[in-house]
Amino acid sequence: MRISVSSDMDEPVARSLVARLRERGHDVVTHGALHPGADPQWAPCTEAAARDVADGRCEQAVVCCWTGTGASIAANKVPGVRAALCTDAYTADGARRWNDANVLALSLRLTSEPLLKEILDAWFAATPSEDAEDRGNVAHVERLDLGRATPS
């Protein structure tokens, strides 16, 4: 799988993330502080990674900033992206399963090496639910991107 990764800081966990993804056999595209000469600010580098997903250049992305909050907000502004800030494996599993999230947002401050492994294991093990209610919710979110969702 081709995965876009962005980070606003060249932190050990960000470097480890790229290494772990490559060890899993993924083709990794880097942005921000992980890519020499790229804009390292969290908003532009997150947008670049999210657009890789929205435009079909990558199947998924992992976006990182100090808290993970800014990266998740920026990624979710790109139509077609469903980013989830995950601080544990259970949340990562649920984000993939129930929300069909295509972008994982991580906190550089809170994500330790062991936790990174757990989150990635859960993220890649989970598959999107085929349950009609879950698919309906994802479809509703997709319509929000187009401005066509109607209030409940």
C-alpha positions in Angstrom: 0.0 0.0 0.0 1.2 3.5 -0.7 1.0 5.7 2.5 1.6 9.4 2.8 3.2 10.6 6.1 3.5 14.1 7.4 5.1 15.5 10.5 5.8 19.1 11.5 8.8 18.0 13.6 11.6 15.5 12.9 10.9 13.6 16.1 12.1 10.0 16.9 8.5 8.7 16.8 7.9 10.2 13.4 11.1 8.6 12.0 10.1 5.3 13.7 6.6 5.6 12.1 8.2 5.8 8.6 10.6 2.9 9.4 7.7 0.7 10.7 5.5 1.4 7.7 8.4 0.5 5.4 9.1 -2.7 7.4 5.5 -3.7 6.8 6.1 -3.4 3.1 4.4 -0.1 2.4 5.6 2.5 -0.1 5.9 5.7 2.0 5.7 9.3 0.7 6.9 11.9 3.2 6.0 15.5 3.8 7.0 18.3 6.2 10.0 17.9 8.5 10.4 14.3 7.2 11.1 15.5 3.6 14.1 17.8 3.1 13.1 21.2 1.7 9.4 20.7 2.3 7.3 23.2 4.4 7.4 21.8 8.0 4.4 23.7 9.3 1.7 21.4 10.5 -1.2 22.8 8.4 0.6 22.7 5.0 2.3 19.4 5.4 -0.9 17.8 6.7 -2.8 19.1 3.8 -0.2 17.7 1.4 -0.5 14.2 2.9 -4.4 14.4 3.1 -4.5 15.5 -0.6 -2.4 12.5 -1.5 -5.3 10.3 -0.2 -8.1 12.5 -1.6 -6.5 12.6 -5.0 -5.8 8.9 -5.1 -2.0 9.1 -5.1 -2.0 7.2 -1.8 -4.5 4.8 -0.2 -4.0 6.1 3.3 -2.0 8.7 5.3 -0.6 9.2 8.8 -0.4 12.8 9.9 1.5 13.9 13.0 1.9 17.1 15.0 2.7 17.7 18.7 -0.8 16.9 20.0 -2.2 15.4 16.8 -5.2 17.7 17.1 -4.1 20.3 14.5 -3.1 17.6 12.1 -6.5 15.9 12.4 -8.4 19.1 12.0 -6.4 20.1 8.9 -6.7 16.6 7.3 -10.5 16.6 7.9 -10.8 19.9 5.9 -9.8 18.0 2.7 -12.9 16.6 1.0 -12.8 12.8 0.9 -10.6 12.4 4.0 -11.8 10.8 7.2 -9.0 11.4 9.7 -9.1 10.0 13.2 -6.8 11.1 16.1 -5.9 7.9 17.8 -4.1 7.7 21.1 -4.6 4.0 21.6 -5.2 0.7 19.7 -8.9 0.5 20.5 -9.6 3.9 19.0 -7.5 3.0 15.9 -9.5 -0.2 15.5 -12.8 1.6 15.8 -11.8 4.4 13.5 -11.0 1.9 10.7 -13.9 -0.5 11.5 -16.8 1.9 12.1 -15.7 5.1 10.4 -13.7 3.7 7.5 -11.0 6.3 8.4 -8.4 6.7 5.7 -6.1 9.0 7.6 -4.5 8.2 11.0 -3.6 11.3 13.1 -1.0 10.8 15.8 0.4 12.9 18.7 4.2 13.2 18.6 4.1 14.0 22.3 1.9 11.1 23.5 2.8 8.3 21.2 5.6 6.1 22.6 7.4 3.4 20.6 5.3 0.5 22.1 2.1 2.4 21.7 2.9 3.3 18.1 3.3 -0.5 17.3 -0.1 -1.2 19.0 -1.8 1.5 17.1 -0.4 0.5 13.8 -1.2 -3.2 14.5 -4.8 -2.3 15.2 -5.1 0.1 12.3 -3.9 -2.4 9.7 -5.7 -5.4 11.2 -9.1 -3.7 11.1 -11.3 -3.7 8.1 -14.2 -1.3 7.4 -17.5 -2.7 8.6 -20.1 -3.9 6.1 -22.9 -3.2 8.5 -25.6 -1.2 6.8 -25.8 1.3 9.7 -22.1 1.9 9.7 -21.9 2.3 5.9 -24.9 4.7 6.1 -23.0 6.9 8.5 -19.9 6.9 6.4 -22.0 7.8 3.3 -23.6 10.6 5.3 -20.1 12.0 6.1 -19.2 11.8 2.5 -22.3 13.8 1.6 -21.2 16.4 4.1 -18.0 16.8 2.0 -20.3 17.7 -0.9 -22.6 19.9 1.2 -25.5 17.6 0.5 -26.1 16.0 3.9 -29.5 16.8 5.4 -30.1 17.4 9.1 -31.6 14.4 11.0 
